Amino acid sequence: MLDEALPVRTVRAHCTDKQWMTPNIKALIKARQRAFTKGETPKYKSLHAKVIKLISNAKGAKFEILSEHF
């Protein structure tokens, strides 16, 4: 039952990833790069904006948590 309630999922992480890099951000970066290589400019631009916004929010949240500890 535990496997159904909390399925196992694979998360790829690299030793050089920043602390705020989430699997969701990595997936959007991959989709953005795919759109760029295919020449899908409107899709690339919208994904680029989403990636920038998510990274900015993740960094802000991470540094906000760190500043509370000090």
FENRA-V99583 format. One line per field, one symbol per residue. ss: DSSP state (a for helix, b for strand, c for the rest). phi: phi as a letter, one per 20 degrees, with the letter a starting at -180 (. if undefined). burial: b if it has 24 or more other C-alpha atoms within 12 Angstrom, else e. Layout:
ss=???
phi=???
burial=???
This chain:
ss=caaaacccccccccccccccccaaaaaaaaaaaaaaaaccaaaaaaaaaaaaaaaaaaaaaaaaaaaaac
phi=.ffffcffcececdfefffefdgffffffffffffffenegffgfffffffffffffffffffffffffd
burial=eeeeeeeeeeeeeeeeeeebbeeebbebbeebeeeeeeeeeeeeeebbeebeebbeeeeeeeeeeeeeee
